[in-house]
Amino acid sequence: MARDRGYAIIRVLSTTFSDEVLAMLPAACKDLQFAASIQHTGDVDATVASIRALGGGPHNGLFEIIGLTCGCESGVELADAVSARYGKPFKTNGEELMHHRRDKYLMGEKVRDAGLRAAKQVETDTWEELKAFAEDIFGKEEDGGMENIQLVVKPLRSAGTENVAFVSSLEEAKIAFNVILGDQNLFGETNDKVLVQEFLSGKEYVVDCVSKDGMHKCVAIWVYDKVRWRREGGREGGRESYAFVFVFNSHWYRLRFVTTPTFFASSVNVAT
């Protein structure tokens, strides 16, 4: 960790978090003391100015600020905006596509725009639009459709498996839709829309990459093993949890090659 190497850590909070969220730290960071804390209130330039006021090196500031990193999903957009406007020494993804790195619907559409295969999806705040999306894929009930419906219903901007539902009927889809819409996600953001995607059967791979100055390196490849929760009575439910994660050596060149176009399509400099 940076602290163990003698670096001071300045915390920038991208929004006002509850004490419960602020306490969600890895065990190794539970006793972490911040050299300073800045609360972002919506004005990126003001936040950049607050950071600059702490910087400048040993002669005209408290700290020599040398880098910025995003702590978790809720800070992705602010990290991109601050790094872009602060300038050197920060590396930056820029602001143009910062929302694509946070919003799951925009992520998928960016991949599709690049000519790559992506899951069919819709973001919506109405049940009617969700139902129409399902009918477009599986057909209308009165015509014999919906017998083999498989959809994923989830928040646009949450993390992990929070409120992710795997549904096999319109009834289950409506329940999941109503649970998510208007609720607050893990980070205290209100779900003003719901993401609905076709279910893709198969293994889920996660590819960890690091980039610097246009050079992209694959450092690890993971495959998730998930467990489907069971409802009362023993029937499989609509939620999944990560059970085991297996890692492959980064010399799995075939998968490295396959993932590279998606990497560029998403314009992500550090992707997981």
Sequence and secondary structure as in RCSB ss.txt:
>XXXX:A:sequence
MARDRGYAIIRVLSTTFSDEVLAMLPAACKDLQFAASIQHTGDVDATVASIRALGGGPHNGLFEIIGLTCGCESG
VELADAVSARYGKPFKTNGEELMHHRRDKYLMGEKVRDAGLRAAKQVETDTWEELKAFAEDIFGKEEDGGMENIQ
LVVKPLRSAGTENVAFVSSLEEAKIAFNVILGDQNLFGETNDKVLVQEFLSGKEYVVDCVSKDGMHKCVAIWVYD
KVRWRREGGREGGRESYAFVFVFNSHWYRLRFVTTPTFFASSVNVAT
>XXXX:A:secstr
 TGGGT   EEEESS   HHHHT   GGGTT   SEEEE  S HHHHHHHHHHH S TTTSS         SGGG
HHHHHHHHHHH TT     STTGGGGT HHHHHHHHHHTT     EEEES HHHHHHHHHHHH  GGGT  TT  
EEEEESS  TTTT EEESSHHHHHHHHHHHTT B TTS B  SEEEEE   S EEEEEEEEETTEEEEEEEEEEE
EEEEE TTS EEEEEEEEEEEEE TT HHHHHHHHHHHHHHT SS  
